[in-house]
Amino acid sequence: MEASRTSGAGPGAGTGGEKDRGPLSPARETEARGPGARGADEGRGSGARGVDEGRRAGPLIVTEDLGLLDDLLRLCAAAGVEPEVHHRVPERRAGWTDPPLVLVGDDAAARCRGAVRRPGTVLVGRDRDDPGVWRLAVEIGAECVLRLPDAEGLLVDRIADAAEGVGRQALTVGVVGGRGGAGASTLACGLALAAARTGRRTLLVDGDPLGGGLDVLLGGEREEGRRWPDFAASKGRLAGGALEESLPSVRGVRVLSWGREPALPVPPEAVRSVLAAARRRGGIVVVDLPRGGDGPTTEALAQLDLGLLVVPGELRAVAAAHRVASTLGAAVRDLRAVVRGPYATGLDERWVADALRLPLVGELPYDPGIVPDQDAGLPPGAEPRGPLGRFCAAFWERALTPGGAA
């Protein structure tokens, strides 16, 4: 999925006063599938769906074509939702207007004439040679016509998006160290905690399988939940809500990290699937990334709205960061420098950013309390009034301006 560009991390997003560049069992209708099937009576509204706890309400399906119905039920199961099934427009107005999506079979379109126009109506069929289907689509106010089986993937996405209430995607920020030990993981942790303090949905993703584990840095290594190896076989679309609920929660942040067992390879398509699901939930996604450019890392970089390159203020670090920036530049839409001291003689944060030809986000302040806090079980940035906490709060205050992506 292509990442959406965000204006919230555009001009003025710096923190140092700098001017920057800008398979669930589906419901079946009793009449359609026989007396033993669980379904919806014609007089029932959408509020009476027998959706099991934990399942997401799905679309309204209107069709008498049992073959088409089987296909649509299968696609709803793939999207992780439970549909309501009727032969015709439900008698109760709410049964038609309340579902997040209405899928009308081409066999039932004529019976839907006169129904109130509503967004999210899709006409579905198989006959490629029926020119009258477009006239029917107009008559019932359908937004589009989808032909099966060619449009199955598109329809699964449409069903899942409607059920999840997908709106604005998460503002996704990646943090990369210009050299080893630059402090990228520390900054990623601080940013995630600061974002959670704003009340926004926040997900922290550990993109470095050879790191120490961000769950450990946050103090959540004993929390129950799924880790990266559990998603290694993921392909196609994941439900964003199910992903979020499956992850450990630490201090208001959902964390996707690595387990304690030897790191297993997670293929690029799994990274793509997981991050796309995370972004659809909205809010904030912070990704801590390695400096390498392998397939999984490249997939993660492609989904960033903003990349932060953390560079210590020393010549050797600047030289190393220059090579990293050259690699990242082709994959990241918007790459910026976060510089930290102490500085070598003659260097400051502006000099470092200019040498890298990157816009400056700001100077990452020295925080003497980080090590004592970690010894006491507090993660970096847990103290909002500390130097790191203040820096991260200022970053989000500028990045999350009206019209931004979060």
N, C-alpha and C positions, 0 to 999 in steps of 0.2 A: 504494500500500500504506500502510495506516495504521501510523504508527510506534508501537512499543510504549513505554509509559511505564516509566521505570526508577526504582527506589527507590535505586539507587546514587548518583544525583545528586540525591537528595532531602535531607532534613534532615541537616545536618552536612557538606554538600559544599563548604562554604567553605574557603578556604585561609588566611585571615587570622585564625583563631580566632573568627570570628563565628558566631552561630547563625543559620542560614538556613532559608528555607522548604524548610519542607520542599518445418549439415546433414551429419550423419554417416550413412554407409551402414549400415543396420541389419542384424543377423544374421537369417537365415531358416533354419528347420529343413529339413533335406534331404527328409524325407518329405513335409512340407507343401508345399514349393515346387519339388520336383524335384531330380534328381541334381546339377544344376549349381549349386545354391544352397549357401551356406555356413551351417551351422547346428549344432545340438547333438544328439548321439546321446542316446538315452534313458538310457544307462548313465553318461553323463558328469555330474559334479557341477558346481556353480557355479564351482569353482576352475579348471575347464578351459575357461572361456569364451575364445574367440579374439578378445579385445578388442584392437584396435590400440593401440599406445603413444599416450598422450595422450587416449584416449577414456575416458569414465567408464562403469563398469559400470552397467547399467540393470536393469530389472525382469525377472522371469520371466513370460512370456506362455504361458498354457495355453488352446489353442483349436484346433479343426479347421475353423472357419469362415473360408475364405480371404478373404472380403470384410471380415470383422471384423479378421482378421490384418493385412490391408493398411492399414486405418485405424490400428490400434495401432502398427504399424511407423512410419507417417508421424508419429504423435504423439511417439513416442520420438525420431525424428530431430529434430523441432522442439525437444525438450528437450535435445538434444545428447548422448544416451546410446545405448548398444548393448544391446539386450535378448537374453535367452535364450528360445528358443521350443520348447515341447513340446506333444504332443497330450494328455498326461495327467500326473499327478503324477510327477516324476522318480523313478527307482528308488532312487537314492542320497538319503538323508535330507537331506544338505547342499544338494542341488540345489533342494530346496523351502524349506529354512529360511534359507539364507544370502543370497539376493537381497534388496535393500533393499525391494522391493515385488513383490507377485504380482498379476497381472491375469488373472483367470479369465473366459473367455468364457462366456456363459450356455449355449452348446451343450456345454460341457465340465464344467459344475458338478457334474453327477451323478457323473462319473468322479473327482471330487475328494473325495467323501464318504469319511470315515475318515482323511484326511490329518491330520497333527498340526496342532493349532491354532497359528497364528502371527500376530503383529501385521502390519499392512500388507497385508492381503488385500482386494482389491477385485473385485466381480463386475461385469462390463461386458457390455452388450448393446444391442440396438436396439428390441426389441419392447416397446412401451409398454403393451400390453393383456394381458400375461402375469402374472396374480396369483401364479403359482407361483414366480416368480423370487425373491420375498422369502423363501419357505420354503427355497429352495436356498441363499440367502445365509446364513441362520441355520445351516443344516446344515454349511456349510463354514467357518463362522466369519468371514465377510466383514465388514469394518468398514462398508461402504456399497455401494450399487448405483448405478452411473453409466450413464446412457443416452446413446448417441451418436445424432446429432451434437451435441445440446444441451450436453453436459458436456465438450466437447473442450477448451475453455480450462482448466476446472478440472482435467481429467486431465493436461494438459501440466504444469501447476503441481505436481500431486501427484507425477508422475514425476520432475521435476527436483529437487523438494525431497528426495525419498527418495534419489536418486543423490548429491546433495550432502551428505547427512547433516545437513540443516538443524536447528539447535537454537536456542539463544538468539541473538537478533539483536544486531548490533553496537550498542554505546552510541554514539549519534550526537550530536556536539556542534558547534554552529554558532557562529562568531565574527563579529561585526559591529562596525564602528566607529561610535561616536556622532557623529563628524564625520570629515572627511578627515584623514588623517595621524594617526589616534588610536593606531595600532599593532596593529590587528586581525590583519593578515597576519603580523606578527612573533609575536604570541601564538599564532596557529594553527600556525605552523611549530614553535614551542617545544613546544606541546602534543603535536604529532604525534611529534616526536623523543623526548620523555619517555615517551609511550605505548609506542613501539617498544622503549625500554630496559627496559620491564617484561616483554618477551617476548611481548606480545600482537600479533596480526595488526593492522596499522595502515594505514589509507588516508587520505591527505590530498587533499581535493578543492578545487580552485580554482573558486569559483563566480562570480568577477568577470572577465568577458571583457575589461574595459578596464584591468585591473591589469597589473602588470609580469610576472606569471607566477610562480607558486609554485615551479615547477621551477628558475627562475633564482635565487630566494631560497635554495633548498636547495642550489644548485650542481649541479643535475642536468639543465641544459638540453641537454646533449649526449648524454644517455642515450637509448638506443633504446626505443621504446614508443609506444603510441597516445596521442593527445591528444583533447580534446573534439570537434574537427571530425570525427574518425573515428567518433563516435557520433551525429552529428546525425540520421541516418536511423533510429536505433534506435526500435523500437516493441515493445510487448508485453514478453515476458520475456527477459532476458539471463541466461546462466549465470554465477553468481558466480565460480566458479573460473576460467573463461575470461577474465572481466573482469580479475581480479586479475593473472593471468599475462601479460596484454597490456600492462600499464602499466609505466612506468619504475620502477625501485627505487633509492632513494637513502638510504643510511644506515639501512637496514631499514624504510623507509617506502615504500609504493607511492603514486605521485603521479599524479593526474589533473589536468593543467593545460592551458593553451592554447598553441598553436603560435606561431611567429613571424610567420606570415602574418596578413593582416587578419582580425579576428575574424568568423567566420560565425555567424549566429544558430543556436542550438541550441534546438529547440522544447521546450515543457514536457513533452511525453510522453517525449522522450528523456531529460530530466533525471530524470523519475520512474522510468524503466526502469533507468537506470544506478545511481541511488542505492538502489533496492530491491535490485538484485543485490549491491551492495556490502554492504548491511546484512545480507543473508542469510548472509554468510560469517562473521559474528560478529566479535569483537574490538572495535576502535575505529575510528570514522570521524570525522574532523575536517573541517568544511566552512568555508572562508573565503568570506564572502558580502558582496555590495555592499549599500549602504544603500537602493537602490531596491526597488520592489515589483512588478517585471514578472512575467510568467507563469512563466518558468523559476525565478526566485528564490522565488516563492510555492510552487512545487512542492518546492523544496529545504527551505524553512522547515517545510512540513507533515511532513517526515520527521525532524525534529530531536527528540531527547529533551530537550535542554537548549540554550538560547541564551545566549551571553555577549555583553553589550554593553560594549565598551571605551570608557571615558569619561575624557578628561583632566580634571584638577581645576581647571577655569576656568569662569566663568559662561557665556560664549558657547558653550562646548562642551556644558555642561549643557542650555542652551536647545535646541541642535541635537539632542542626544541624546534630549530629551523627545519631539520630533517623530518621531524614528526609533523610539523605544519604542512610541509610539502606533500606528505602522504594524505593528510586529512583534507587538504584543500579541495581535492577533486570529488570528495564524497559529502562534505558538510556544506550546507548552503551558507551558513553564517558562522564563521569561526572567529573567536576573540581571545584576547590574552588576559589572564589573571596573574599578576606578578606578586611575588612575595620576597621579602628580605630575609636575612640581611643582604646588603648589596656590596658588591666589589667596588673598589675605588672608582669613582667617575660614573657609576651606573645608578639609575633610578628606574621607576616603573615606566615612565614615558620612553626612556632610552631603549629599554628592553622591547616594548611593544613596537616602537619604530623600527628596531633592528629586525624584528620578525615580520614587519609590514602587516601587522594585525591591529585592529582597533582595540583600545584598552578598556576593559571593564572596570578595573580599579586595582588597588593594592590590597592584597590579602594580608591582614595584620597579623603580627606575631601574637600568639595567644599562650602565655606561660601556664595557663590553667589546664591545658588539654591533657598533659601527662598525669598530673595529680587527679584530675577528674576521672580519667580512664582507670587509674588505680582504685578509685572509689566506686567504679562501676557505672560512671556516667559517660555516654558517648560524646564525641566531638560536636559542639554546637548545641548541647542540651541546655546550656545556660543562655537564655536569650539576651542577657545583659553583658555577656562576655564579648570579647573582640570578634570571635568568629560568628557568634549569634547575631551581633549587630550588623556585620558585613552581609550576612546572608539575608537578614530581614530587609536591608536596604536594597539588595539586588532584586528581591521579589517585589518590593514596593514600586520599583521602576518597571520591571518586566510585566507585571500584572496590571497595567494601566487599562482604563476602559478601551475596548476595541482590541485587547490582546487575545491570546489563545486559551486562556484558562478561566 
